[in-house]
């Protein structure tokens, strides 16, 4: 037998013996041939991919062609189901459009549920509705800066670039019986925020002319304030053009501040103290005469009508009323426009949570009652008083709800509950009664504690207190459903108690209680993604909450 063959035979015989002698328990052994990482486990399977499809109805003509970016087009000859050949991975965005309208007879086909993000299943709810007649959709744009850059979409397509105020038509009509949905695809190049209102509905027999695009120039924030539990202070910062913070000073509260808020149009801020020398609301005036530095003056200790343990103070959008959560009550007070003082007022049972959600139009207040239900109080438009018994939805048991966030148009509400993992609950808001209807839920990090929605209403952020990061979600403008932003969660400091978005939607901040820092993020205004967080020192100890002001 050749030498090579004899060596191979010896190796074949000895190898099992060597492996048997070295593979038992105990230390000191070694592997004749080291196993690759993962031992004998098979290699992971390729990530699953999913199809995009739906159904066509009302089709009479011929020649209809549908299009999905990244996939072969689909020609549809009759009513029924369709599916694109390309499969997409989870987290991939998709958008279906009509590439060619049918003829003989000529029809208008409109795609509903046209866009979204792939989750863990095939998409089968895209609805193409065809009709022999269609109606144009118009939008009235107001407040747009001359810099332009605004791009609108209808039903996730049919881009419409707008550079000035006025009334504009989308190029593609919408089939009678189909839905329309106008959204802002690209915000203006200037520091403006444009919001679509009355933007969703179903086309009947008349053109759609009720959609408005309201653009505002909020201006960059000049100041930031934190409620510092550890040092019992309110700290003040100036805000740079890049979102950076420069300390101005810290101001005593004589208590344990949990939250700080600003007046929407006056230079007043309010800190809520739950213990210490002053159990109440501390009001300061922002003195801007020394701009760009500024300072705080006129400290008022407000103890009447706010309860002994006020966790949260919110100011109504019109600036005339204040709402304070404390002692299991929802307190309503009047705001003195000349001094910022809180006076008078009444209280109703409710409000056992740490936060209150205020409708941006001043119609409703949302609070948690006894930790078991999320309640809606309708508010008198003149006095701000709750005018009806609260309608409520039941929360999950042991929910531990800590925050409520309202989308800027007042159509959707969000609540964070639970700990590890936490959950974000989504609701639609009835425009007349304020009643909440559940939409669904998404997982968050460990103990989501504070939330913020960007001023355009497209993205929601949740600070996860015990996993030291921020979860980010896009908001479906039609349904209010949440979809995770690619790349989230984003690392923050230690124990982020809150997240705050600036009024231009460019920056986000977390107040990190244990690391005594503030994390600054830049926001991608197209995707909602956060850049790598920059750690900024906090002047006060244990910052609980950060608020921005002009």
N, C-alpha and C positions, 0 to 999 in steps of 0.2 A: 504494500500500500504506500503511495507517495507520502512524503513527509507532511505536506500541506493537508492532505486528507486526514492523516492521523491526528494532527493538531486540532482540526475542526471537530473530530469525534470526541477528543478529550474535553474540549471546551463544552460540548453538548452534554457530556455526562457530569462534569464538575459544576457547571453553572447552577443547576437546581440545588445541589448540596450546599454550595456557598450561600445562596439566597436563603435557604432554610436555616442555616446556622447563624446568619446575621439579621434575620428579619424578626426574631422574637422580641418579647418585651424586655425591659431593663435597659440600663445604659451600657455604654462601652462598645456596642456593636457598630458595624458600618454596613453600608449597602455596596454590593459589588458594582452595580451600575446605579447611580443616583437616579431616582424617579423625577420626572419633570414636575414643575409646580402643579398642584392640584391632584397629585397621585394618579390613580387610575380613572378619575372622573373623565367622562367624554367632553370634548370641546363644546362650548356653548353654542346653541343653535342660533342661526341668523335671526336678527330682529324681525318680528312679524310685520307684514305690510297688509294694507287694506285697500279695498276698491271704493270708488266714488260713483254713485248712481242715484236713480230716482225714477220718476214717472212723468209721462207726458199726457196731457188731457186737452180736449177741444181741438185737436189737430184735424184739419180738413184738406189743406193744401199739401203740396209735395216740395221736397228740397230742403227741409229743415235740417240744419247741421249745428250740433252743440260742440263746445270747445272747453277743454280743461288744460290749463298750462302744464306742459310736461308730459302730455298724453296724446295719443292719436285721437283725432276728431271722431265724433259719433254721428252718423246720418240716421235720422229717424223718419220712418215712413208712415207710422200710424200711432194711435194712442197706445200706451202701455209702458212697460218698464224699459229702462236703458241702463247701461253701465259702461264706464270707460275702461279700457284695457290696462292702463298703467295702475300699478299698486303703489300706495304711499305709506311711508313709515309714520309711526305715532309721533305727534308733535308737528307734523308738516301742515302748513296752511294750504287750502285749496280754494279755487274760485271757478265756478261754472258760468259760462256765458253763451249767448246765441251768436254763432259765427255767420249763419245765413238764415234769413227768415223764409218761411214757406211761400209759395206762389200757386196760382191756379187752384183755388182762389188765393189772393194775397191775404196774408194773416200777420198779426203781431203776436209773437210769443215772448213771454216774460218768465224769467227764472226766479223763483222764490226759494228761500233757504239756500242761496247760491254760494255762500262762502262759509268757512269755518276752519277748525283745526282737527286733524285726525286724532281720535282717542284710541280705544281698545277694540273697535269693531268697524265693520264696513259702514260707509255712509250710504243710506238708502232713502233719505228724506228730501232730496232735491226735487222740487216740483216745478215743471215747465207747463205753464198755462197759456193756451193759444186761443185767440178770438179774432173774428173778422174785423173788429174795430178796436182801436186803442186810443188812449188819451195822453196828452202831453202832461208832464210834471214840471211845474215852475217853482222857482225859489226866489224869495225877496231877501236880498242881502243888505244889512245895515251895519254901519260902524266900521267898515273895512278901511284899514290904513292904505295910503297910496302905494306903499311898497308891494302890495299884492302878494302873490304866492299861494293863495287859497285854492284848493282843489276839492271839489265835491264829487260824491258818487251817488248813484241811485241803484239799489239792489246790488251793491258790491261791484258795480261796473259803470260803464257809460260816463267816464270822467268828464267833469266840467270845470275848466279853469276860470277863475273869477278874479278880476284885478281892480274892481271898483264897486261901490254900492249900486244897486239897481235890481231889476227883475230879469231872471235868466231862465231859459228852457233847456232841459236835457234833450239831447238829440234823438234818443230812442223813446218812442211812446210806450206806454204800459198797457197790456191787454186788459180789456174790461173783465172784471172778475178776479184779476191778479192783484197782488199786494205791491205797494211801492214802499221804499225805505231810503230816505236821504240821510247820508252821513258825511262827516268831514274826513276826507282821506288825508289831506295835508294841511296843517295849520299855516297861517300867513308867515312870511319870512320875518316880519317885524315881531316884536314881543307882544303879540295879540293872542287872544283865545276866542275861537268862534264855536258856537254851539247851535246845533240844529234843533228846532222846536216844531211841534205838530208835524213831525217828519215821517210818520208811519201810518199806513192805512190801506184800504182796499179801493181800487178804482171802480167807479160806477159808470154813470152816463155823462159825466161832466169832467172837464179838465181839472187837474189838481193845482190849486192856487193858494193853499193855506200854509205851505211850508215857509218858514222864516229861518234865516241864518243870522244870528245876533253876534256881532263881533265886538269885543271890548279890548281896551288897552289898559290892563290892570297896573302896569308899571312895575318895576322891580322892587322887591322888598328892601327896605333900608335897615331894619332892626330885627333882632331875634331876642326872645326872652325864654328862660328856662325856669321851671319850678324845681327848686333844689331841696329835696327832703332832708338830706344829710346835714346841710349847713343852715337850714331854715331861712333860705334867702330866695330872692328872685334875681337872676343874673341877666345882664343886658349886654348885647353884642351889636356891632354894626356888620352889615352884610356886604361883601365885596361883589364886584361884577361877575366873578367866577364862583360865587356861592360861599366863599370862605367867610369865617367869622373872626372878628377882632373884639376882644373884651373891652367893655366900657366900665363895668363895675358890678358889684353885688349889693343888694339892698335887703335889709332885714324884714322878715314878715312876723316875727314874734310867734311863730307857729310851725306847723308841719305842712308845707304846701304840697298838694297833690296834682293840681292842674292850674294852668294859666291860660287866659284867653284875651282877645283884644276886641275893642268896639269896631264895628264895620266902617265907621266914617269919622269917629272922633279919636283924639290921642289918649285913649284910656285903656289900661289893662287891668285884669282882675285875677287874683290868685286865691285858690280855695284852700283853707287851712282846716285840718281835722282835729288838731290838738295844739297844745302849747298855751302861751299867754293869751293869744287871740284865736278863739275858735270862731271862724267866720270867713268872710270874704274881704280880702285886702285890695283896695283900689289905689292905683297909682296913675299919675298923669305923665305922659311922655313929653319932655321939654325938648323941642327940636331947634331951639334958638342957637344951640351950639353945633348944629349940623356941620360936618358929618359925624361928630361923636354922639351928641345927644346925652340925656340923662333922665332919671326919674325923679319926680317931685310930687308934692301933695299926696301924702300917704293917708288914706282913710281906712279905718277899721270898721267894717260893717258887720254887726252881730245880730241886729234885729231882723227877723223874718227870713233867716237863711238856715236855721237849724244849728245844732251843736256840732255836727260832723259833716260839713259840706264838702263832698268829694269833687263836685263838678259845677262849674258856672258856664252857662252858654248865653250869648246875646242874640236876640231875634234879628233876622236880616234887616229889618227897618231901624234897628238900633234903639227902639223905644222901650223894650222890655228885656228883662233878664230872667233866666230859669236856673234854679239851683237844686241839685240833688243832695238831700241830707235828711237823716233821721227817718228814712223810709217815706219821705214826702217829696213831692214836686212843688217847689216854691216858685211863685211868680212875683216879680217886683217891677217897679217902674224905674227907668234910667233917666236921671236928670241930665239933659243935654248940655247944660252949662258947667256942671261940676263932675259928672260921672257918678254921682252918688246913687245908691240903690235904696229906694224908699217904698213904704206901703206894701201892698201886695197881699196875696192869699196863698194857701197851700191846699193841695189835694193828696189823698192817699196814693202811694205809688212811688216808684223811683228808688228801688233798693239796689240798683246797679251803680257802677262807678261813672257811667256816662249817660248822656242823653243825645238822641238824634233829632236835629231840628230840620224840618223841611225848608229848602232854600227859598220858598215862596211864602213862608210864614203861616202855612195852613195847619201843620200838624207837629206834635211832639211825640217822640217814640221813647219809651222807657221800659225797664224790666220791673215786674212786680213779683216780689217774693221769690225771685230766682226761678220761677216756673213758667212765666209767660212774657212775651214781648207785646206791650200794649201801645195803642195809638190813642192819643188825646187830640181831638179837634180843637183848634184855637180860634177864639173870636178875633176877626181881623182888626178890630179897632182897639180892643183892650188887651188882647193876648191871653185872656182867660180861657181855661179849658171849658168848653160849652157842652160837652156830652160825655156820658159814661164811656170809659175806654173800651174799644174793641181790641181783642187780643188773639194771638196765636200761641199755642203751647210750645215750649222749648224742650229739647231733650233733657232727660233727667240728669241731675248733677252737671248742668251745662257750664256753670261758672262763667256766664257771659260777662265780658268786660268792656265791649265797645260796640257802637252802632254808627254806621256811616251811611249817608244819604247821597245818592248820585245827583249831580248838579241840576238836572232838569226835574228832579223830584219824582221820577218814575220808578226807581228801584231803591231798596234798602238792603243793607248787609249787616250781619251780626257775627261775631266770633265767639266760639264756645269750646269748652273742653281743654285738655292739656296735651297728653302725648299719645297719639297725635291730636292736634287741634283740628277744628272744622270751621269753615266759613259757610254761613247760611245765607241764601239769596231769596229776596221777596220782591214781588211787584206791589206797587202802591196804588190803591184806588184813588183817582184824582178828586173824587167827591167826598168820600168818607174817610180816606186814609187807611182803610182796611188792608191788611197784608195777606198776600197769597204766596205760598211757598213756590219757588222756582226750582230749587235744587241745592246741592252743597258740594264743596270741594275740600280736600284735605289741606291742612296748613302744617306749620311746624309745631314744635313743642310749646304749648301755652301761648297762642296768639293773644297779645295784650292790647295793642293799639292798632288802629287802621287809618288810612287816608286814601282819598280818591283824587286823582289829578284834576285840574280845573276844567279840562275838556270832557271829563266823564268817561274816558276810554280805559283807564287803568286803575286797579285797586291794589294797595300795598298793605301788608300786615306784618307788624313787628312781632317776632316769636321770642318771647321773654326767656325761655329756658333752652332754646337751641341757638341763640345768639345770631339770628339771621332775619332776613326779610323775605317773605313770600310775595310774589307779584303775579297778577292776573289781568288778562284783558277782559273787558266787559262787552258782551254782545249788545250792540245798541238797540236791537229789536226786542230781544227777549230778556236781557239783563243777566243771562247765564255767564258764569266765570270759566275762563280757560287759562291754564298756567302759561305764563310767559316763558319762552325758552331760556334756559340758563338759570332760572330761579331754583332754590333760594340764593340770596346774596348775603355774604358775610357782613355782620355788623360788629359792634363792641359787645362787652359782657352785660347781659341782661338788658336788652333794649325794651324799654317800657312803652315807647310810642314811636310813631313815624309821622312825619309832617312833609307835605309837598308845597313848594313855593307857588305863588299866584300865577307865575308864567308857565309852570309845568316843566321847568328845566332842572330843578334840584329837589332832592329829598334828604331828610335828616332823621336820624334816630337819636333819642336821648338814652344813653346807656348808664343805668343806675350803678352797677357794680364797678365798672371800669372808670367811672367819672369822666366819660368822654362823650363827644358828639360825633357821629359818623356822617360824613357828607357824601352823597352820591350824585352823579350826573344822570339825567334821565334821557333815554333815546325817545324823542317825542313821536317817533313812528312805530316802534315796537313795544315801548314801555319797559325795555330792559334797563337795568341799573349798571352803571360803570363800577369799577373797583372802588370800594369805600375808602375814604380818606379820614383818618382819625384826627379829630380836633380836640384840644384840651377843654374841659369844662371848668369854669371858674368856681362854681358852686359844687358841693358834694352831693352825690346821689341824684342827678337830674332825673325827674320823673316825666317831664313833658316839655316840648319846645313849641313855641308859636312865633309866627313872623308878622311884621307890621310894616306899613309904608311910612 
